[in-house]
Amino acid sequence: MGKLIVRGLVSGFLIGLLDAIAAVGHAYYFSKVGPSGVFQYIASGWFGNEAFASNDLIGFGVLFHFLIATIWTNLFFVLYKKFSIVRKRILISGIVYGFLLWSSMSFFVIPLSNAPILPFPLIPTIAMIGIHILIGLAIAFVSSKTVESREYIHR
Protein backbone atom coordinates (compact mmCIF):
# COMPACT_ATOMS: atom_id res chain seq x y z
CA MET A 1 0.00 0.00 0.00
CA GLY A 2 2.88 2.39 0.74
CA LYS A 3 4.29 2.04 -2.79
CA LEU A 4 0.85 2.74 -4.20
CA ILE A 5 0.52 5.98 -2.26
CA VAL A 6 4.02 7.07 -3.25
CA ARG A 7 3.30 6.33 -6.93
CA GLY A 8 0.06 8.32 -6.75
CA LEU A 9 1.80 11.28 -5.13
CA VAL A 10 4.79 11.21 -7.48
CA SER A 11 2.54 10.89 -10.52
CA GLY A 12 0.36 13.77 -9.30
CA PHE A 13 3.46 15.88 -8.72
CA LEU A 14 4.82 15.18 -12.23
CA ILE A 15 1.49 15.98 -13.87
CA GLY A 16 1.17 19.08 -11.67
CA LEU A 17 4.64 20.21 -12.71
CA LEU A 18 3.83 19.79 -16.41
CA ASP A 19 0.55 21.63 -15.94
CA ALA A 20 2.19 24.43 -13.92
CA ILE A 21 4.78 24.99 -16.65
CA ALA A 22 2.05 25.05 -19.28
CA ALA A 23 -0.20 27.36 -17.22
CA VAL A 24 2.61 29.82 -16.53
CA GLY A 25 3.66 29.81 -20.19
CA HIS A 26 0.07 30.31 -21.32
CA ALA A 27 -0.55 33.13 -18.85
CA TYR A 28 2.62 34.92 -19.83
CA TYR A 29 2.16 34.50 -23.57
CA PHE A 30 -1.48 35.60 -23.68
CA SER A 31 -1.71 38.01 -20.71
CA LYS A 32 1.87 38.91 -19.70
CA VAL A 33 1.11 37.47 -16.23
CA GLY A 34 4.05 35.87 -14.43
CA PRO A 35 4.16 32.78 -12.22
CA SER A 36 3.17 34.68 -9.07
CA GLY A 37 -0.02 35.89 -10.77
CA VAL A 38 -0.91 32.35 -11.85
CA PHE A 39 -0.55 30.98 -8.33
CA GLN A 40 -2.29 34.00 -6.78
CA TYR A 41 -5.23 33.27 -9.07
CA ILE A 42 -5.27 29.64 -7.93
CA ALA A 43 -5.08 30.75 -4.28
CA SER A 44 -7.99 33.12 -4.93
CA GLY A 45 -10.16 30.06 -5.39
CA TRP A 46 -10.05 29.71 -1.62
CA PHE A 47 -9.10 33.17 -0.38
CA GLY A 48 -10.89 35.34 -2.95
CA ASN A 49 -9.44 38.75 -3.81
CA GLU A 50 -7.28 38.65 -0.67
CA ALA A 51 -4.91 36.38 -2.64
CA PHE A 52 -4.04 39.29 -4.96
CA ALA A 53 -3.28 41.77 -2.16
CA SER A 54 0.24 40.45 -1.55
CA ASN A 55 2.55 37.54 -2.30
CA ASP A 56 1.80 35.93 1.06
CA LEU A 57 -0.68 33.39 -0.35
CA ILE A 58 1.26 32.26 -3.43
CA GLY A 59 2.41 29.14 -1.56
CA PHE A 60 -1.22 28.16 -1.05
CA GLY A 61 -1.76 28.56 -4.79
CA VAL A 62 1.13 26.18 -5.47
CA LEU A 63 -0.18 23.72 -2.86
CA PHE A 64 -3.74 23.85 -4.26
CA HIS A 65 -2.44 23.42 -7.79
CA PHE A 66 -0.50 20.27 -6.96
CA LEU A 67 -3.34 18.91 -4.82
CA ILE A 68 -5.81 19.35 -7.67
CA ALA A 69 -3.39 17.78 -10.17
CA THR A 70 -2.86 14.81 -7.85
CA ILE A 71 -6.61 14.32 -7.42
CA TRP A 72 -7.28 14.42 -11.17
CA THR A 73 -4.35 12.07 -11.85
CA ASN A 74 -5.42 9.53 -9.26
CA LEU A 75 -9.05 9.70 -10.38
CA PHE A 76 -7.86 8.59 -13.82
CA PHE A 77 -5.89 5.76 -12.15
CA VAL A 78 -9.19 4.52 -10.70
CA LEU A 79 -10.99 4.83 -14.05
CA TYR A 80 -8.09 3.06 -15.77
CA LYS A 81 -8.26 0.16 -13.36
CA LYS A 82 -12.08 -0.14 -13.28
CA PHE A 83 -13.01 0.25 -16.95
CA SER A 84 -11.43 -1.89 -19.67
CA ILE A 85 -12.48 0.60 -22.37
CA VAL A 86 -10.16 3.18 -20.80
CA ARG A 87 -7.26 0.71 -20.97
CA LYS A 88 -8.09 -0.44 -24.52
CA ARG A 89 -8.53 3.09 -25.89
CA ILE A 90 -5.83 4.90 -23.91
CA LEU A 91 -5.22 7.61 -26.53
CA ILE A 92 -8.91 8.47 -26.89
CA SER A 93 -9.35 8.19 -23.12
CA GLY A 94 -6.53 10.68 -22.53
CA ILE A 95 -7.96 13.17 -25.03
CA VAL A 96 -11.48 12.89 -23.62
CA TYR A 97 -10.19 13.09 -20.05
CA GLY A 98 -8.17 16.21 -20.87
CA PHE A 99 -11.24 17.89 -22.34
CA LEU A 100 -13.31 16.75 -19.35
CA LEU A 101 -10.64 18.16 -17.03
CA TRP A 102 -10.70 21.57 -18.78
CA SER A 103 -14.49 21.77 -18.93
CA SER A 104 -14.95 20.64 -15.31
CA MET A 105 -12.45 23.18 -14.02
CA SER A 106 -13.73 25.99 -16.27
CA PHE A 107 -17.47 25.50 -15.83
CA PHE A 108 -17.80 23.96 -12.36
CA VAL A 109 -14.77 24.21 -10.07
CA ILE A 110 -13.69 27.80 -10.80
CA PRO A 111 -17.23 29.25 -10.88
CA LEU A 112 -18.01 27.56 -7.56
CA SER A 113 -14.80 28.88 -5.99
CA ASN A 114 -13.94 32.39 -4.85
CA ALA A 115 -11.73 33.04 -7.90
CA PRO A 116 -12.77 35.79 -10.26
CA ILE A 117 -14.32 34.53 -13.49
CA LEU A 118 -12.04 35.32 -16.42
CA PRO A 119 -13.25 35.87 -20.00
CA PHE A 120 -12.90 33.15 -22.64
CA PRO A 121 -11.25 34.81 -25.68
CA LEU A 122 -11.21 32.35 -28.56
CA ILE A 123 -7.50 31.77 -29.25
CA PRO A 124 -6.32 31.58 -25.60
CA THR A 125 -9.26 29.28 -24.83
CA ILE A 126 -8.40 26.96 -27.71
CA ALA A 127 -4.79 26.94 -26.48
CA MET A 128 -5.92 26.13 -22.93
CA ILE A 129 -8.12 23.28 -24.18
CA GLY A 130 -5.13 21.97 -26.14
CA ILE A 131 -2.94 22.16 -23.05
CA HIS A 132 -5.51 20.22 -21.03
CA ILE A 133 -5.80 17.58 -23.75
CA LEU A 134 -2.02 17.16 -23.62
CA ILE A 135 -2.22 16.93 -19.81
CA GLY A 136 -4.96 14.29 -20.23
CA LEU A 137 -2.68 12.34 -22.54
CA ALA A 138 0.17 12.63 -20.03
CA ILE A 139 -2.13 11.38 -17.26
CA ALA A 140 -3.19 8.46 -19.47
CA PHE A 141 0.45 7.60 -20.22
CA VAL A 142 1.48 7.81 -16.54
CA SER A 143 -1.56 5.72 -15.60
CA SER A 144 -0.73 3.02 -18.12
CA LYS A 145 2.79 2.76 -16.67
CA THR A 146 1.74 3.04 -13.01
CA VAL A 147 -1.45 0.99 -12.90
CA GLU A 148 0.01 -1.79 -15.03
CA SER A 149 2.84 -2.29 -12.54
CA ARG A 150 2.74 -5.54 -10.59
CA GLU A 151 2.43 -3.79 -7.22
CA TYR A 152 -0.69 -1.91 -8.32
CA ILE A 153 -2.47 -4.79 -10.02
CA HIS A 154 -2.14 -7.13 -7.05
CA ARG A 155 -3.70 -4.65 -4.59
C-alpha positions in Angstrom: 0.0 0.0 0.0 2.9 2.4 0.7 4.3 2.0 -2.8 0.8 2.7 -4.2 0.5 6.0 -2.3 4.0 7.1 -3.3 3.3 6.3 -6.9 0.1 8.3 -6.7 1.8 11.3 -5.1 4.8 11.2 -7.5 2.5 10.9 -10.5 0.4 13.8 -9.3 3.5 15.9 -8.7 4.8 15.2 -12.2 1.5 16.0 -13.9 1.2 19.1 -11.7 4.6 20.2 -12.7 3.8 19.8 -16.4 0.6 21.6 -15.9 2.2 24.4 -13.9 4.8 25.0 -16.6 2.0 25.1 -19.3 -0.2 27.4 -17.2 2.6 29.8 -16.5 3.7 29.8 -20.2 0.1 30.3 -21.3 -0.6 33.1 -18.9 2.6 34.9 -19.8 2.2 34.5 -23.6 -1.5 35.6 -23.7 -1.7 38.0 -20.7 1.9 38.9 -19.7 1.1 37.5 -16.2 4.1 35.9 -14.4 4.2 32.8 -12.2 3.2 34.7 -9.1 0.0 35.9 -10.8 -0.9 32.4 -11.8 -0.6 31.0 -8.3 -2.3 34.0 -6.8 -5.2 33.3 -9.1 -5.3 29.6 -7.9 -5.1 30.8 -4.3 -8.0 33.1 -4.9 -10.2 30.1 -5.4 -10.0 29.7 -1.6 -9.1 33.2 -0.4 -10.9 35.3 -2.9 -9.4 38.8 -3.8 -7.3 38.6 -0.7 -4.9 36.4 -2.6 -4.0 39.3 -5.0 -3.3 41.8 -2.2 0.2 40.5 -1.6 2.6 37.5 -2.3 1.8 35.9 1.1 -0.7 33.4 -0.3 1.3 32.3 -3.4 2.4 29.1 -1.6 -1.2 28.2 -1.1 -1.8 28.6 -4.8 1.1 26.2 -5.5 -0.2 23.7 -2.9 -3.7 23.8 -4.3 -2.4 23.4 -7.8 -0.5 20.3 -7.0 -3.3 18.9 -4.8 -5.8 19.4 -7.7 -3.4 17.8 -10.2 -2.9 14.8 -7.8 -6.6 14.3 -7.4 -7.3 14.4 -11.2 -4.4 12.1 -11.9 -5.4 9.5 -9.3 -9.0 9.7 -10.4 -7.9 8.6 -13.8 -5.9 5.8 -12.2 -9.2 4.5 -10.7 -11.0 4.8 -14.0 -8.1 3.1 -15.8 -8.3 0.2 -13.4 -12.1 -0.1 -13.3 -13.0 0.3 -17.0 -11.4 -1.9 -19.7 -12.5 0.6 -22.4 -10.2 3.2 -20.8 -7.3 0.7 -21.0 -8.1 -0.4 -24.5 -8.5 3.1 -25.9 -5.8 4.9 -23.9 -5.2 7.6 -26.5 -8.9 8.5 -26.9 -9.4 8.2 -23.1 -6.5 10.7 -22.5 -8.0 13.2 -25.0 -11.5 12.9 -23.6 -10.2 13.1 -20.1 -8.2 16.2 -20.9 -11.2 17.9 -22.3 -13.3 16.8 -19.3 -10.6 18.2 -17.0 -10.7 21.6 -18.8 -14.5 21.8 -18.9 -14.9 20.6 -15.3 -12.4 23.2 -14.0 -13.7 26.0 -16.3 -17.5 25.5 -15.8 -17.8 24.0 -12.4 -14.8 24.2 -10.1 -13.7 27.8 -10.8 -17.2 29.3 -10.9 -18.0 27.6 -7.6 -14.8 28.9 -6.0 -13.9 32.4 -4.8 -11.7 33.0 -7.9 -12.8 35.8 -10.3 -14.3 34.5 -13.5 -12.0 35.3 -16.4 -13.2 35.9 -20.0 -12.9 33.2 -22.6 -11.2 34.8 -25.7 -11.2 32.3 -28.6 -7.5 31.8 -29.2 -6.3 31.6 -25.6 -9.3 29.3 -24.8 -8.4 27.0 -27.7 -4.8 26.9 -26.5 -5.9 26.1 -22.9 -8.1 23.3 -24.2 -5.1 22.0 -26.1 -2.9 22.2 -23.1 -5.5 20.2 -21.0 -5.8 17.6 -23.7 -2.0 17.2 -23.6 -2.2 16.9 -19.8 -5.0 14.3 -20.2 -2.7 12.3 -22.5 0.2 12.6 -20.0 -2.1 11.4 -17.3 -3.2 8.5 -19.5 0.4 7.6 -20.2 1.5 7.8 -16.5 -1.6 5.7 -15.6 -0.7 3.0 -18.1 2.8 2.8 -16.7 1.7 3.0 -13.0 -1.4 1.0 -12.9 0.0 -1.8 -15.0 2.8 -2.3 -12.5 2.7 -5.5 -10.6 2.4 -3.8 -7.2 -0.7 -1.9 -8.3 -2.5 -4.8 -10.0 -2.1 -7.1 -7.1 -3.7 -4.7 -4.6 
